[in-house]
Amino acid sequence: LVLELNQVIIPTYGTMPDQQNLHTPEWVDFDDKPDSLFFKDGQRRIDFVLVYEDESKKMTHRRSDRKKQKRKRQVYESNLINNGLQLEATRSVLDEKLIFVKVHAPWEVLCTYAEVMHIKLPLQHNDLKTRKSAFNWFSRLFRVDENIIKPEQEFFTAPFQKEHLSNFYIHDKDTFFNPATRSRIVHFILSRVEYATKNNVKKFGINKLLDTGIYKAAFPLHDSSFRHLSTDPSCPSERYLLYREWAHPKNIFKLQPLDFIRKYYGEKIGIYFAWLGFYTNMLTVAAVVGVCCFLYGYLTKDNCTWSQEVCDPNIGGNIIMCPQCDRACTYWNLTITCESSKKLCIFDSYGTLVFAVFMGIWVTFFLEFWKRRQAELEYEWDTVEYLEQEEQVRPEYEARCTHVVMNEITQQEEHVPYTACGKCVRMTFCTSAIFFWILLIIASVVGIIVYRLSVFLVFSSKLSQHVNGTEALRKYLTPQTATSVTASLISFVVIMILNIVYEKVAILITDFELPRTQTDYENSLTTKMFLFQFVNYYSSCFYIAFFKGKFVGHPGSPVYWLGKYRNEECDPGGCLLELTTQLAIIVGGKAIWNNIQEVLVPLVKNLIGRYSAAARSEKVVPRWEHDYHLQPIGKLGLFYEYLEMVIQFGFVTLFVASFPLAPLLALINNMLEIRLDAWKLTTQFRRMVPQKAQDIGAWQPILQGIAILAVVTNALIIAFTSDMIPRLVYYWSFSVPPYGSHSTHTMEGYINSTLSVFNISDFKNESKPSSPWLGKQTTCRQVYRDLRYPPGHQHQYEHNIYYWHVIAAKLAFIIVMEHVIYFVKFIISYVIPDVSEKTKSKVKREKYLTQKLLHENDLKGVKKTMGKIADKIIKGADSTFRPKDE
């Protein structure tokens, strides 16, 4: 590829032509055809549009700067023409300062660069028979109407070669290269054409010209308005069809026309929507199972024995609980937590355990089946043997190439932006900066924890909890509930603010790191952004799940946070309900916020741009000017869309044991997300430059890492956050002799057996409640199940035998659950091949045809040539050995 690029591109890199030798675009006036996609002659198709501001009308720059910019632009356009492109310039209808340069690639240029870029083009129709699925009749109900968007014809393809032009399926030269391919070829040329030379370093590429403001925009055209069909009969109006059959809200339950999306926007956009659609479809199964588990918990909550004991006035009504904070808090009655215990029965049931195991296996099926689907798309979209083009060096990197080093491979001098020592210093600084900002995120989480500890004192004093209190408000608004809900809301607001800040921080750090290519830049930024967002979004959930209420001591000897605040305790039912609340607020709030932001921001920007041009409604505006006033897609493209979905995937898998409705919320959000993203692309953004992509890139290993971590987190949630293991240990061991008094296994007496007893006379002065003791009892019960010996025992307030049984059971559960799920994951990964047999057959058939049609023709030509040479040799030999008299 490098040699071919040198042959095609490098010869144009000569000395800069003189002013009189510069080629200039052809100037024409707008022909009042608003939907035309062609030059004024109506024959040459517009493959790309460049927009710049007339330097003679600029007032914001110095004259010398304007002159330099104009010179660079003229040289660049002249070199584009030298490379075979045809340019036509038209002044804006609405703003006379703007100039639109339309670019057309002739047939010879397209053929030359298609060979250089190894673009695969049709050889012949795909003759392999496709087996119809048994569910074909069902899926037809959800597919796009084939009479509106006709299925794409399947072809066997091969990398284009000009010398084998006759072997390719060329029905019509005008349609052989579709608009997306034409735009990609033109963008390839635009990115490699020179415009200046400085210090013997060539400056080239449209991206640098855009960054320096010489051009204001560069984009391929949408083929029509999204509101109506094009008035040009030669235009297929694919944008209108995409909006009507894909982006419109009425299609929310329809399958996506992926081949049509790929044809219009390219493989990189197509693979994103294919992945998002596949993920959403798989979420349907997870959502159904999650809802079933939720309904099981809801329907069985009235049979929850331990909850009934909490609500029973003869059991929970007689249990007096110790204060949950120093001085300000007082004693309270266990029945106050009746409502929260009923809610907890819904989420902390055996259905949750089943669902956690199911999700550990589901995520493996999702990743394995996606690999198969991805392999199918790689074949269908001609990216199986996709050769990565030689990437252009980023302008920011090249601008700082001041150091000269020897290339070990070419043994030639090359310019780099920093020495080996400088690179080491730069990487050390960037790594330190990343850890600093991650610690800052953790500090914000600590701030939320301090808020929880301090505000709990306020709620405890304001929401007074007397032993005999029976007001309805206290049943629902306990200090724990009030603290949990307000802290979750504040946590969500802080997360969204930090999200905006750390996005800019990650970009600044990556810019300072100075990656060489755009792919290196995106991969580096992906790692940083995901790391930041992982800590930002998940840290509060990890705290509630694995740290809150785990290190609190006991009433006579509490543990203090920062030496001042008494550590948080869980509700008598555990912290699972609070984790569920936190997840519901963050997942739901994030989905609502992102969708509103994605809809409103581009819509408002476009409305402002539309109404700022007062004369728009009075004049006929061409297609290229309509598209210019749309929003640019941005350098990172779909990066933020992927990031949003991967963070959601983490919520759905990492903490699903505490919130079985998370897949349902994600499913609803994603059904909207697909249509909103489609709506944005088709109505609010300029058409992206079509790009090749084999897969979802760096996001694949991130998803696999989350899937592995999810098994561990869910096992830990069930073991240490849920109250399931202590209940099972009590049911099977401590409800019957020798530890219990019941004749059969039962959950009766669970509450009384697991709330440790504490003597109120053992309170320290700084912990003793200021409110007087109203009853005759001399003891109170611990809020959390710390399972300690009662006062008077020779090992009072030390962990009892029940505690150690529970710890052993928790550790055993974690080991068994992890090993079982990982073993099943390994079996599934082994049994399900990454590439289906059908796809393998298609790939082999295509290779066979390529060899037959292309290479055998070469062989025939060689044989024919060798035959002529052999005939000449034989004739020469005959003449040599003939008698002289002849």
Buried (B, 14 or more C-beta within 10 A) or exposed (E): EEEBBEEBBEEBBEEBBEEEEBBEBBEBEBBEBBBBBBBBEEEBBBBBBBBBBBBEEBEEBEEEEBEBBBBBBBBBBBBBBBBBBBBBBBBBBBBEBBBBBBBBBEEEBBBBBBBBBBBBBBBBEBEEEEEEEEEEEEEEEEBBEEEEBEEEEBBBBBBBBEEBEEBBBEEEEEEBBBBBBBBBBBBBBBBBBBBBBEEEEEBBBBBBBBBBBBBBBBBBBBBBBBEEBBEBEEBBBBBBBBBBBBBBEEBEEBBBBBBBBBBBBBBBBBBBBBBBBBBBBBBBBBBEBBBBBBEBBBEBBEEBBBBBBBBBEEBBBEBBBBBBBBBBBBBBBBBBBBBBBBBBBBBBBBBBBBBBBBBBBBBBBBBBBBBBBBBBBBBBBBBBEBEEBEEBBBBBBBBEBEEEEEEEEEEEEEBBBBEEEEBEEBEEEBEEBBEEBBEBBBEBBBEBBBBBBEBBBEBBBEBBBBBEBEEEEBBEBBBBBBBBBBBBBBBBEBBBEBBEBBBEBBBEBBEEBBBBBBBBBBBBBBBBBBBBBBBBBBBBBBBBBBBBBBEBBBBBEBEEBEEEBBBBBBBBBBBBBBBBBBBBBBBBBBBEEBBEEBBEEBBEBBEEBEEEBEEBEEEEBBBBBBBBBBBEBEEBBBBBBBBBBBBBBBBBBBBBBBBBBBBBBBBBBBBBBBBBBBBBBBBBBBBBBBBBBBBBBBBBEBBEEBBEBBBBBBBBBBBBBBBBBBBBBBBEBBBBEEBBEEEEEBBBBBBBBBBBBBBBEBBEEEBBBEBEBEEEEEBBBBBBBBBBBEBEEEEBBEBBEBBEBBBEBBEEBBEEBBEBBBEBBEEBBEEBBEBBEBBEEBBEBBBEBBEEBBEEBEEEEEEEEEEEEEEEEEEEEEEEEEEEEE
